[in-house]
Amino acid sequence: MGNKTKGLLALVGIGALAYWKYKNSSDEDKQMVKDKINTAKDNLNKWSSDLKDKANNVASQVQDKANSVASQVQDKANDVASQAQDKADDVVNKAQGAVS
């Protein structure tokens, strides 16, 4: 038998034992198990909500940073284009002055 098969059999065995123990337990013990499961479920939901909030926060920060970098790149590109236009205008003016 492979490790996966042994692990699956062990898991089924533990599940069967837990079911048998739960079925033969008193009502108080059953209620205690239900309370533990509900508490674990609530904790898991809270944890997943917190994790989702943190992920959204990080995604928002990344988006803000990307927008900031894109804005800086756009500004720099506009500056370079303006400088190139100024240089082109200077060259045209010099050429016209030389022709005149």
C-alpha positions in Angstrom: 0.0 0.0 0.0 1.2 3.5 -0.8 1.5 6.3 1.7 -1.6 8.0 0.4 -3.7 4.9 0.9 -2.5 4.4 4.4 -3.1 8.0 5.2 -6.6 7.8 3.8 -7.4 4.6 5.8 -6.1 6.2 9.0 -8.3 9.3 8.3 -11.3 7.1 7.7 -10.6 5.2 10.9 -10.2 8.3 13.0 -13.5 9.6 11.5 -15.3 6.4 12.3 -13.9 6.4 15.8 -15.0 10.0 16.4 -18.5 9.3 15.0 -18.9 6.2 17.2 -17.7 8.1 20.3 -20.0 11.1 19.5 -23.0 8.8 18.9 -22.5 7.0 22.2 -21.8 10.2 24.3 -24.3 12.0 26.5 -26.3 15.0 25.4 -24.0 17.3 27.4 -21.0 16.0 25.6 -22.7 16.3 22.2 -23.6 19.9 23.0 -20.0 20.6 24.1 -18.7 19.2 20.7 -21.2 21.3 18.8 -20.1 24.4 20.7 -16.4 23.7 20.0 -17.2 23.2 16.3 -19.2 26.5 16.2 -16.4 28.3 18.0 -13.8 27.0 15.6 -16.1 28.0 12.7 -16.5 31.5 14.0 -12.7 31.8 14.6 -12.0 30.5 11.0 -14.5 33.0 9.6 -12.9 35.9 11.6 -9.5 34.8 10.5 -10.5 34.6 6.8 -12.1 38.0 7.0 -9.0 39.5 8.6 -6.9 37.9 5.9 -9.1 39.2 3.2 -9.0 42.7 4.7 -5.2 42.6 4.8 -5.0 41.3 1.2 -7.3 44.1 0.0 -5.1 46.6 2.0 -1.9 45.3 0.4 -3.5 45.3 -3.1 -4.7 48.9 -2.6 -1.2 49.9 -1.5 0.3 48.2 -4.5 -2.2 49.9 -6.8 -1.4 53.3 -5.3 2.3 52.8 -5.7 1.8 51.7 -9.3 -0.3 54.8 -10.0 2.4 57.0 -8.4 5.1 55.4 -10.5 3.0 55.7 -13.7 2.4 59.3 -12.9 6.1 60.0 -12.4 6.9 58.2 -15.7 4.3 60.2 -17.5 5.6 63.5 -16.1 9.1 62.6 -17.0 8.0 61.6 -20.6 6.2 64.9 -20.9 9.3 66.8 -19.7 11.5 65.0 -22.2 9.0 65.6 -25.0 8.9 69.3 -24.1 12.7 69.6 -24.1 12.8 67.8 -27.4 10.2 70.2 -28.9 12.2 73.2 -27.5 15.4 71.8 -29.1 13.6 71.2 -32.4 12.3 74.8 -32.3 15.8 76.1 -31.6 17.2 74.1 -34.6 14.5 75.4 -36.9 15.1 79.0 -35.7 18.9 78.6 -36.3 18.3 77.1 -39.7 16.0 79.9 -40.7 18.5 82.4 -39.3 21.3 80.8 -41.4 19.2 80.8 -44.5 18.2 84.5 -44.1 
